[in-house]
Amino acid sequence: MMEEKKIEFGIDGIVQKILSDYDGEKNIDAFNIYNKPDKAEVQEILHKLIRIVYPGYFKERAYKIYNLKNSLAVAIEDLYYNLHKQVVLALDFSVQRDTMSEEERINTGYEICTAFFEKLPEVRENIETDLIATFDGDPAAGCYEEIILAYPGLMAITVYRLAHELYKLKVPIIPRLMTEYAHSETGIDIHPGATIDKYFFIDHGTGIVIGETTVIGKNVKIYQGVTLGALSTRGGQKLSGKRRHPTVGDNVTIYAGASILGGDTVIGENSVIGGNTFITGSVPADTRVSIKNPEMEYRTTNNQMKKEEFHQSDAWCYII
């Protein structure tokens, strides 16, 4: 009994200390959980959007309607309602937060949701090109169905393309919640603000980072561990809205582990960037970039050593 009293007294003291720290002056203080976008709700919306993008691939457990028109109508109505609710909450964190009334946020939410859903056919067209690029570019792909159901690269691109439309409509928070969820699921980090053209192929994908102001052209192929990043972020918020990430031209291939940095860096079309390269300046079109020939060292069990130059003319980049 004495032990229980000690524990209760100790817990009461801890609670009082933490409550006194909840003074509302810290950015991490937030008591009203109902006036902010809900992370779990956004993820559920994303799952439902993916079922619309890929009809017949991902089952809806809540209801079964065998008439496609009726099924789609029910799904869109449900999505529209829930997305609108989250968008209205997110608009409270926009730059116009102090000038928009609740009625204006509600009406703006309707305009955003309508514009977003009207863009879905175009989003699906772009994703179809990504699917084709993945199949054509990967000899290990057995069929389109395997790519849709199993490939993290295509899933990360799909989420990005959906989030990017909301980003262009200036919806705060929600696009980033979507792409960060894809990041946690696939290991691929694509900022929703990046601009990516058609026929985009990510192979393997783990560890890829694509920054907010990156621009990627058509028919670009990227392997695992690639970074398309900023050269420096020491300026912090002063750099917000400025070009910090590279531009990649059409028909470029970037192999594993390459880092391409800087807002002034342009990779010319038809170029090939070798594995583990580090690039902070522009590369002309039709260029092959690789690191200097490394020297391989072998030691046997009796400590005899043999050195051998790795000839990049025969195998100039590392591919899994």
C-alpha positions, 0 to 999 in steps of 0.5 A: 500500500505504501509503495502504491502511495509513493508511485501515485505521489510521484506520478502526480508530481510529474504530471504537474511539472509537465502541465506547467510546461504546457504554457502554450508558448512553444511551437510544439504545444498544441491542445486542440487536435481537431483543428489540424489535418489528421495524419491517419486520415490523410493516409487513408485518403491516399490509399483510396486515391490509389484504388482509383488510380489503379482500379481492380488492383487494390480491394475496397473492404468497406463495400462491394458494388459491382457496377463500375459507375456506381462504385466510382460515384460512391468512392469519389463522394466519400473521398471528396467529403474527407479530402475537403475536410482535411484541406479546410483544416490545412488552409488554416496554416496557409499564408492567408490564415489571418485573412480567410474567414471560415466560410472562405476556407470552406469555399476555397476547399471546394474549389481545390477538391474539384480542381484536384479530382478533375486532374485525376485523368491527367495524373493517371496518364502520367502514371501510365507512362511511368509504368511503361518506362519501368517495364521497358527499363527493367529486365527483371519485371515479369509483367505490368501487374508485378510492377503495380503490386510490388515495385516501390519505385512506381508507388513512390512516383504515384504518391508524388504525382497525386501530392504534386497536384495538391501542392500546385493548388497551394494546399499546405501540409497535406502534400508533404504528409502524403509523400513522407508516408510514401518515404516511410513505406518505400525509402524513396523521398520525393518532395511534392514540389519537384517537377517530374515529366513523363516516363520516369523510372526509379529502379530499386529506389532505396535512399533516393532523395529528390528535393523541392525545386528539382526539375526532371525531364522525360525518360529519366532513369534513376537508381538507388541512393541517388540524391538530387539535392541542395548544395547548401541550406545554411541560409535556412528560411531565407532560401525558401522559394528559391531554386536550390536543386538541380535540373535533369534533362530528357533521356538521362540515366543516373546510377547508384549513389550519385549526388547532384547538387545545386540550383544552378546545376543542369544535367544535359539531355542524353547524359549518363551519370556514373555510380558514386559521382559527386556533381556540383556543376552543369554537365553538357548534353550527351556526356558520360560522367564517371569517377576515376579508375579505382585500384582494387587490392586483394590479400590472400590468407598467406598475406600475399597482395595483388593490385589490379586496376578497375577499368571503367571502359569495360564496367564504368559504373556499378549496377545491381 
